Structure formats: structure tokens, C-alpha cells
């Protein structure tokens, strides 16, 4: 009863407030079925881990190639199912993104539904580790983190702290090629020790956006090509220590991994980070999400090529036609709406951002339920009858409400869980490994 009251109040807030002022984790009325919030209240806390004696690439001497070793502090935001009083204050998140040069960074805030340090509820819950894009922050992806926590997942967002790309040296800009998989693997180990029985160590998913997409694909099992583009740019030979076949390679795999979600993943191109065969080493199921007009990471040599080459993974590939790179952040906060530069961090130029988020939530929810919880019924939302959403048809009975969801099943090709006239402009492909 308490949770229904909370959800009702949040639904009222979402309906009456401007989109930029509502918590992004609450989908709009036109969201597909599985995007809705779950039954749990959400807690939030922040922890800090220290990774001892790590290569400090930003302090590297490029003339000598020497890279000093320093302890690396990693701040991690954690969202989780919780028991929270109805009247408890909700979290307001804050972060800053680099401004258009020569402007300084621009700070922003995001309203949430979580309660800071609320008492955790549940045991042996699936663990989701989130890796954001270059110069992004977990606070810009609360559409996903809070929503998944309300559905019974523990979600940990790593704050990677990248260098300012507009003034950094090329070697500094390449640093995330090394740091993303190292950070993800390290945090995964630390979280399992910290959270104990709260999480199931055999039910782990990795979700990444842009550079974070590269990170989760790599930490998820893809082998780096020893001749890849970052191998020579990152100083001190450190990239070679995590490359395929490297003697005494540094461990970057994540035990218990059951699913990978990569949104607009970096790492493709010619040549790509994984070469021609490295992606074949992924065996975990994977969901790829991208816009086919991505001007930042090329669609054809990026997400599309990853889908084609990860031949030993059961994988899905959702494409937003005419969308660009901004397929994974919250709608632009009020502070980020005064310039096109600031808005372009968050918003696609064609699609509504809250619409993209809702569709992503729908498919990510089904994908994680299928592979982290063994919910076979969730596959019916992923195994669509027609790959082009525009071709779907559902002759809904006249007695069915206008906002009813397509039931799928025999004779219904409108994607299951979508409303009539609301499954448009997308493609969803599926490929399976050889039997």
C-alpha cells in the first residue's frame, strides 16, 4: 500500500511537471509496457574504493614513456531495493559536464526517487555494473539506475573521472581504453566483497554507454587486438598487458557475468579495438543499442560490426533509425538547456529523449529478466515477429483502451508491449551462436 502511494504521487508529479523537472526514472504514459517502475522503493548510497598502485596515465612522461604508479580512487554510486519511509526526502543528484570551449564545466542537478542511505531489502539480488561515457557521470543515467533498482536489481555506477578531452594530450584521451576495463573488473570484485549476501555473485550484468560500452564489451570477454589503435598511444606499454595472448596479462574479466548491454559502444572503426576475431571470445548474451546516424562512434563499424562479429554470443541489436549518439542519458536538465552544446550531451536531434529512455528500459528489463533471473517468458518481448517495427500490425478490439499494449502471440506482429502507433522507426535483430 505504501509503495502504491509513492508511485501514485510520482506519477502525478511526472504528469504535471515539465519533463526536465520530473525524475527521469518515471516513464511517460506512452512508454512501452516493461518500462514502468517496479514495486520496490529505492535506496542510494555512495562508496569509495582504492585500487592500489595503478598506472597514472595522465601523469605519464611522454618523452621517456614512463608511467608512475599511484593509488586510484574510484567513487561508486549504488542504487538498491530499499525500505524507505513515504515522507523521506528524495535524492537530488548533481554532476558537471565540460562546457563548449573555452567555457568551464557546466553543473546540473537531477531529481530522483531514491532515498539516501535507506535500509536495504532483499537478498541474493542480481548485480548490474554501469560504466558511463567519456566525461559523463552516473548522475546522468538515473533513468536507468533508479528504474532497475525499483525492479529488484542492485545497480552500481562507476565515476570514472576522465580528462578534459578538449585540452588533453592524445595519450590522455586514450587513457579510458585501458582504464574502463580495469575499473570495471576491479569494482566488480570489490562490490561482491562489500555487498555480501545482498547480491548473487553468479548473476552479474554489465551496462555501458559510449566509452563505457567499449569497457563492458572488453571486460565482458572480447579480446583486445595487440595491434589495435590504442596499443601505441597509451604510454608505457600498458595496453599490451590486457591484450589477447599477453604473457602475464592483467585480469579484466568479470566472474559470474550473465549479460552485457552496450549502448552506442565505442571501440569499433578500422582498425577496431578487438581486431577481426576478438569479439568472438564473448560468450555472454548481449544487447546492443545504437542510432544509425551516430556522428561520434560510427554505426556500421561500431555497434553493427560488434553484432556481426560476436558470433558466440546470443545477441540482440536495437537500432533507432535517424538517431545519433545520444541514446543513453537523461533528458537535458534545466541547467543544460541554454546552449546547443550543452543539450547535445543529452538529447537526440530527432527523437524525444524520454521516449528513447522508455524504449531502452522496456528491452533492458526484458533482457536482464531473461538472463539474470531465468525468466523465460521475458523472451517474448525480445523475439519480435518482425524486425522492422513499422511492419508490425495489431487489429486491437474496439473494446480495448487506446493505450493498451500489444499482447504479441499468434497473428500479432506489433511488437509485444508497445501501444498502437507507438512502435515506429526501429529495427530489432537477433542472432544466436552456432549450435
C-alpha positions as CSV (number, residue, x, y, z in Angstrom):
1,X,0.0,0.0,0.0
2,X,2.9,2.4,0.9
3,X,4.6,1.7,-2.4
4,X,1.4,2.3,-4.4
5,X,1.0,5.6,-2.6
6,X,4.6,6.6,-3.5
7,X,4.1,5.5,-7.2
8,X,0.9,7.4,-7.4
9,X,2.5,10.6,-6.1
10,X,5.4,10.2,-8.5
11,X,3.0,9.6,-11.4
12,X,1.2,12.8,-10.6
13,X,4.5,14.6,-10.4
14,X,5.5,13.2,-13.8
15,X,2.2,14.3,-15.4
16,X,2.1,17.8,-14.0
17,X,5.8,18.9,-14.1
18,X,7.9,19.7,-17.1
19,X,9.9,16.8,-18.5
20,X,13.2,18.3,-17.3
21,X,11.9,18.6,-13.7
22,X,10.4,15.1,-13.3
23,X,12.6,12.2,-12.1
24,X,13.8,10.6,-15.4
25,X,13.3,7.1,-14.0
26,X,9.5,7.6,-14.2
27,X,8.4,6.8,-17.8
28,X,5.7,8.8,-19.6
29,X,2.3,7.5,-20.5
30,X,3.4,6.4,-24.0
31,X,6.2,4.2,-22.6
32,X,6.1,0.5,-23.6
33,X,4.9,-1.9,-21.0
34,X,8.1,-3.0,-19.2
35,X,9.5,0.5,-18.8
36,X,7.2,1.1,-15.7
37,X,8.8,1.3,-12.3
38,X,8.9,-1.8,-10.2
39,X,7.4,-2.5,-6.9
40,X,10.3,-1.6,-4.6
41,X,11.3,1.7,-3.0
42,X,14.8,2.7,-4.0
43,X,17.8,3.4,-1.8
44,X,21.0,5.2,-2.7
45,X,24.5,5.4,-1.3
46,X,28.0,6.3,-2.4
47,X,31.1,4.3,-1.6
48,X,34.8,4.8,-2.4
49,X,37.3,2.1,-3.4
50,X,41.1,2.4,-3.7
51,X,42.8,0.4,-6.5
52,X,46.4,0.2,-5.3
53,X,49.5,1.0,-7.5
54,X,47.7,1.7,-10.7
55,X,49.3,3.3,-13.8
56,X,48.6,7.1,-13.7
57,X,48.4,7.7,-17.4
58,X,47.6,11.4,-17.0
59,X,51.0,11.9,-15.2
60,X,53.0,9.9,-17.8
61,X,56.2,11.3,-19.3
62,X,55.6,11.0,-23.0
63,X,59.2,11.6,-23.8
64,X,60.5,8.7,-21.8
65,X,57.3,6.6,-21.8
66,X,57.5,6.2,-18.1
67,X,54.2,6.0,-16.2
68,X,54.1,6.5,-12.4
69,X,52.0,4.2,-10.2
70,X,49.6,5.8,-7.9
71,X,46.6,4.6,-5.9
72,X,43.5,5.2,-7.9
73,X,40.3,6.3,-6.0
74,X,37.1,5.2,-7.6
75,X,33.8,6.6,-6.4
76,X,30.8,4.3,-7.0
77,X,27.1,5.2,-6.7
78,X,24.9,2.3,-5.6
79,X,21.1,2.1,-6.1
80,X,19.2,-0.8,-4.5
81,X,15.8,-2.0,-3.4
82,X,15.0,-0.5,0.0
83,X,12.6,0.1,2.8
84,X,12.0,3.8,2.9
85,X,9.5,6.0,4.7
86,X,7.0,7.6,2.4
87,X,7.9,11.1,3.7
88,X,11.6,10.7,3.5
89,X,13.4,13.3,1.3
90,X,14.4,12.1,-2.2
91,X,17.9,12.4,-3.6
92,X,18.8,15.3,-5.9
93,X,21.9,14.2,-8.0
94,X,24.5,16.6,-9.2
95,X,27.3,16.5,-11.7
96,X,29.1,18.6,-14.3
97,X,29.9,18.2,-18.0
98,X,32.6,20.0,-19.9
99,X,31.3,23.3,-21.5
100,X,31.8,24.4,-25.0
101,X,35.5,25.5,-25.2
102,X,36.6,27.8,-23.8
103,X,33.8,27.7,-21.3
104,X,34.3,25.9,-18.0
105,X,32.3,22.8,-17.0
106,X,28.6,23.3,-16.6
107,X,27.0,21.9,-13.4
108,X,23.5,20.4,-13.3
109,X,21.1,18.7,-11.0
110,X,18.7,15.8,-11.5
111,X,15.7,15.0,-9.3
112,X,15.4,11.4,-8.1
113,X,13.0,8.9,-6.4
114,X,15.7,7.3,-4.2
115,X,16.2,7.9,-0.5
116,X,19.8,8.3,0.6
117,X,21.1,5.5,2.8
118,X,17.7,3.8,3.1
119,X,17.7,0.4,4.7
120,X,18.3,-2.3,2.0
121,X,15.8,-5.0,1.4
122,X,16.2,-8.4,-0.3
123,X,19.0,-11.0,-0.6
124,X,20.9,-12.6,-3.4
125,X,19.8,-9.9,-5.9
126,X,21.2,-9.6,-9.4
127,X,24.1,-7.1,-9.6
128,X,24.3,-4.6,-12.5
129,X,27.5,-2.6,-13.0
130,X,27.2,0.6,-15.1
131,X,30.0,2.3,-17.0
132,X,29.2,5.8,-18.3
133,X,30.5,7.5,-21.4
134,X,33.6,9.7,-21.7
135,X,33.3,12.7,-19.4
136,X,29.8,11.6,-18.4
137,X,28.6,10.6,-14.9
138,X,26.2,8.1,-13.4
139,X,24.0,11.0,-12.3
140,X,23.2,11.5,-16.0
141,X,21.8,7.9,-16.3
142,X,19.3,7.8,-13.4
143,X,16.5,7.0,-15.9
144,X,18.1,3.5,-15.8
145,X,19.7,3.1,-12.4
146,X,16.7,4.0,-10.3
147,X,14.3,2.2,-12.5
148,X,16.2,-1.1,-12.4
149,X,16.7,-0.8,-8.6
150,X,12.9,-0.5,-8.2
151,X,12.7,-3.8,-10.1
152,X,14.9,-5.7,-7.6
153,X,18.4,-5.1,-9.0
154,X,21.4,-3.7,-7.2
155,X,22.9,-1.1,-9.6
156,X,26.5,0.3,-9.2
157,X,27.5,3.3,-11.3
158,X,31.3,3.9,-11.5
159,X,32.5,7.5,-11.7
160,X,35.5,7.1,-14.0
161,X,36.8,10.7,-13.9
162,X,38.1,11.2,-17.4
163,X,40.5,14.0,-18.6
164,X,39.0,17.1,-20.3
165,X,39.2,15.9,-23.9
166,X,39.4,19.4,-25.3
167,X,42.7,20.3,-23.7
168,X,44.1,16.8,-23.0
169,X,47.0,15.2,-24.8
170,X,46.1,12.4,-27.3
171,X,47.6,9.9,-24.8
172,X,45.3,11.3,-22.1
173,X,42.3,11.0,-24.3
174,X,43.2,7.4,-24.9
175,X,43.6,6.6,-21.2
176,X,40.0,5.2,-20.9
177,X,40.9,2.4,-23.4
178,X,43.0,1.0,-20.5
179,X,41.1,2.3,-17.5
180,X,37.5,1.3,-18.4
181,X,38.0,-2.5,-18.4
182,X,40.4,-2.3,-15.4
183,X,38.0,-0.2,-13.4
184,X,35.0,-2.4,-14.2
185,X,36.8,-5.6,-13.3
186,X,38.2,-4.1,-10.1
187,X,34.9,-2.6,-9.0
188,X,33.1,-5.9,-9.7
189,X,35.4,-7.7,-7.3
190,X,35.1,-5.0,-4.6
191,X,31.3,-4.9,-4.8
192,X,30.9,-8.6,-4.3
193,X,33.0,-8.4,-1.1
194,X,31.2,-5.2,0.1
195,X,27.7,-6.2,-0.6
196,X,27.9,-9.9,0.6
197,X,24.6,-11.7,0.7
198,X,22.8,-8.7,-0.7
199,X,23.8,-9.8,-4.2
200,X,24.1,-13.0,-6.2
201,X,27.7,-13.3,-7.3
202,X,26.6,-15.6,-10.1
203,X,24.1,-13.1,-11.6
204,X,26.1,-10.1,-12.9
205,X,25.3,-7.8,-15.8
206,X,27.5,-5.0,-17.3
207,X,25.8,-2.0,-18.9
208,X,27.9,0.7,-20.7
209,X,27.4,3.7,-22.9
210,X,29.9,5.0,-25.5
211,X,33.3,4.6,-23.9
212,X,31.6,2.6,-21.2
213,X,30.2,0.4,-24.0
214,X,33.7,-0.3,-25.1
215,X,34.5,-1.1,-21.4
216,X,31.8,-3.6,-20.9
217,X,32.4,-5.3,-24.2
218,X,36.1,-5.7,-23.3
219,X,35.5,-6.6,-19.6
220,X,32.7,-8.9,-20.9
221,X,35.1,-11.1,-22.7
222,X,36.2,-9.5,-26.0
223,X,39.9,-9.9,-26.5
224,X,41.9,-6.8,-27.5
225,X,43.9,-6.9,-30.6
226,X,47.7,-6.5,-29.9
227,X,47.8,-4.3,-33.0
228,X,44.8,-2.2,-32.0
229,X,44.8,1.6,-32.3
230,X,45.3,2.3,-28.6
231,X,48.2,0.0,-28.2
232,X,50.8,2.6,-29.3
233,X,49.0,5.7,-28.0
234,X,48.7,4.6,-24.4
235,X,52.2,5.1,-22.9
236,X,54.3,2.5,-21.1
237,X,53.1,-0.5,-23.0
238,X,50.2,-0.8,-20.5
239,X,47.6,-1.7,-23.2
240,X,49.6,-4.7,-24.2
241,X,49.2,-6.1,-20.7
242,X,45.4,-6.5,-21.2
243,X,45.7,-7.6,-24.8
244,X,44.8,-11.0,-26.3
245,X,47.6,-13.6,-25.6
246,X,49.7,-11.2,-23.5
247,X,52.1,-13.0,-21.1
248,X,51.1,-12.4,-17.6
249,X,48.0,-10.5,-18.7
250,X,46.2,-8.4,-16.1
251,X,42.8,-9.9,-15.3
252,X,39.9,-7.9,-16.7
253,X,37.1,-10.4,-16.9
254,X,34.1,-10.4,-14.6
255,X,33.2,-13.7,-12.8
256,X,29.5,-14.5,-12.7
257,X,28.8,-12.5,-15.9
258,X,25.4,-13.3,-17.4
259,X,24.6,-10.4,-19.6
260,X,26.1,-7.4,-21.4
261,X,24.2,-4.2,-22.6
262,X,26.3,-1.8,-24.8
263,X,24.7,1.5,-25.9
264,X,26.4,3.3,-28.8
265,X,29.6,1.5,-27.9
266,X,33.0,2.9,-28.8
267,X,35.9,0.7,-29.9
268,X,34.8,-0.1,-33.4
269,X,36.3,1.5,-36.5
270,X,39.0,0.5,-38.9
271,X,41.0,-0.9,-37.2
272,X,38.9,-1.7,-34.2
273,X,40.0,-2.4,-30.7
274,X,39.3,-6.1,-30.9
275,X,40.5,-6.8,-34.5
276,X,38.8,-9.3,-36.6
277,X,38.5,-12.1,-34.1
278,X,38.5,-10.7,-30.6
279,X,34.7,-10.2,-30.4
280,X,34.2,-14.0,-31.0
281,X,35.5,-14.5,-27.4
282,X,32.3,-13.1,-25.9
283,X,30.0,-15.9,-24.8
284,X,27.7,-13.9,-22.5
285,X,24.3,-12.8,-24.0
286,X,24.5,-9.2,-25.3
287,X,22.0,-6.4,-26.1
288,X,23.4,-3.7,-28.4
289,X,21.5,-0.3,-28.8
290,X,22.5,2.4,-31.2
291,X,21.3,5.1,-33.6
292,X,22.2,4.6,-37.2
293,X,23.2,8.3,-37.7
294,X,25.7,8.3,-34.9
295,X,28.3,11.0,-35.6
296,X,30.6,10.1,-32.6
297,X,31.1,6.4,-32.9
298,X,30.4,5.1,-36.4
299,X,27.3,2.9,-36.6
300,X,28.5,0.5,-39.3
301,X,31.9,-0.2,-37.8
302,X,30.7,0.1,-34.3
303,X,27.5,-1.5,-32.9
304,X,26.6,-3.1,-36.2
305,X,30.0,-4.7,-36.6
306,X,30.0,-5.9,-32.9
307,X,26.7,-7.5,-33.5
308,X,28.0,-9.3,-36.6
309,X,31.4,-10.4,-35.1
310,X,30.3,-11.5,-31.6
311,X,29.4,-14.9,-33.2
312,X,29.5,-16.9,-30.0
313,X,27.0,-14.7,-28.1
314,X,23.3,-14.8,-28.2
315,X,22.7,-11.2,-29.1
316,X,20.1,-8.6,-29.9
317,X,20.6,-5.3,-31.7
318,X,18.1,-2.4,-31.4
319,X,18.5,0.4,-33.8
320,X,16.8,3.8,-33.6
321,X,16.6,5.0,-37.2
322,X,17.8,8.6,-37.7
323,X,19.1,8.8,-34.1
324,X,22.6,9.9,-33.3
325,X,24.9,9.2,-30.3
326,X,22.7,10.5,-27.5
327,X,20.8,7.3,-26.8
328,X,21.6,6.7,-23.1
329,X,21.5,9.9,-20.9
330,X,18.6,11.6,-19.1
331,X,16.6,14.3,-20.8
332,X,18.7,17.5,-20.6
333,X,18.4,19.1,-17.1
334,X,17.2,22.7,-16.9
335,X,20.8,23.9,-16.5
336,X,21.8,22.2,-19.7
337,X,19.2,23.8,-22.0
338,X,20.7,27.2,-22.6
339,X,23.0,26.2,-25.4
340,X,23.0,23.6,-28.2
341,X,26.4,22.3,-27.0
342,X,25.0,21.5,-23.5
343,X,21.8,20.0,-24.9
344,X,23.7,17.8,-27.3
345,X,25.3,16.0,-24.4
346,X,21.9,14.6,-23.5
347,X,19.3,15.0,-26.3
348,X,19.0,13.4,-29.7
349,X,18.1,15.9,-32.5
350,X,15.3,13.7,-33.9
351,X,13.9,11.5,-31.1
352,X,12.4,12.6,-27.8
353,X,14.9,11.6,-25.1
354,X,12.4,10.4,-22.6
355,X,11.0,8.2,-25.4
356,X,14.4,6.6,-26.1
357,X,14.9,6.0,-22.4
358,X,11.5,4.3,-22.1
359,X,12.1,2.0,-25.0
360,X,15.6,1.2,-23.7
361,X,14.0,0.4,-20.3
362,X,11.5,-1.9,-21.9
363,X,14.1,-4.0,-23.7
364,X,16.8,-3.9,-21.0
365,X,14.2,-5.0,-18.4
366,X,13.2,-8.0,-20.6
367,X,16.8,-8.8,-21.4
368,X,18.0,-8.8,-17.8
369,X,15.0,-10.7,-16.5
370,X,15.7,-13.4,-19.2
371,X,19.4,-13.8,-18.4
372,X,19.8,-12.8,-14.8
373,X,16.6,-14.3,-13.4
374,X,15.9,-17.1,-15.9
375,X,12.5,-15.7,-16.7
376,X,11.8,-17.5,-20.0
377,X,8.5,-15.5,-20.5
378,X,10.5,-12.3,-21.0
379,X,11.9,-13.6,-24.3
380,X,8.5,-12.9,-25.9
381,X,9.3,-9.2,-25.6
382,X,12.7,-9.7,-27.3
383,X,11.9,-12.2,-30.0
384,X,9.8,-9.9,-32.1
385,X,7.7,-11.1,-35.0
386,X,9.0,-8.5,-37.5
387,X,12.5,-6.9,-37.3
388,X,11.2,-3.6,-38.7
389,X,8.9,-2.1,-36.1
390,X,7.0,-0.2,-38.8
391,X,5.8,-3.5,-40.3
392,X,4.0,-4.6,-37.1
393,X,0.2,-4.9,-37.1
394,X,-2.3,-5.3,-34.4
395,X,-6.0,-5.0,-35.0
396,X,-7.0,-4.2,-31.4
397,X,-10.6,-4.9,-30.4
398,X,-12.8,-1.8,-30.2
399,X,-13.3,-2.6,-26.5
400,X,-9.6,-2.3,-25.8
401,X,-8.4,1.0,-24.5
402,X,-6.4,3.3,-26.8
403,X,-3.3,2.9,-24.6
404,X,-3.4,-0.9,-24.4
405,X,-0.2,-2.8,-25.0
406,X,0.2,-5.3,-27.9
407,X,-0.2,-8.8,-26.5
408,X,2.1,-10.4,-29.0
409,X,1.4,-14.0,-29.9
410,X,0.0,-15.7,-33.0
411,X,-1.3,-13.3,-35.6
412,X,0.0,-10.2,-33.9
413,X,3.2,-8.6,-35.4
414,X,3.1,-5.3,-33.5
415,X,6.0,-5.6,-31.0
416,X,4.7,-7.0,-27.7
417,X,4.3,-4.4,-25.0
418,X,4.0,-1.4,-27.4
419,X,0.9,0.7,-27.9
420,X,-0.7,1.1,-31.3
421,X,1.1,3.7,-33.5
422,X,4.0,3.8,-31.0
423,X,6.3,1.1,-32.4
424,X,7.8,3.2,-35.2
425,X,11.3,4.0,-36.5
426,X,13.2,1.0,-35.0
427,X,14.8,-2.3,-36.0
428,X,15.4,-5.2,-33.7
429,X,17.6,-8.1,-34.8
430,X,18.6,-11.3,-33.1
431,X,21.4,-13.7,-33.7
432,X,22.4,-16.9,-32.0
433,X,25.7,-18.7,-31.7
434,X,26.3,-21.9,-33.7
435,X,24.7,-24.8,-32.1
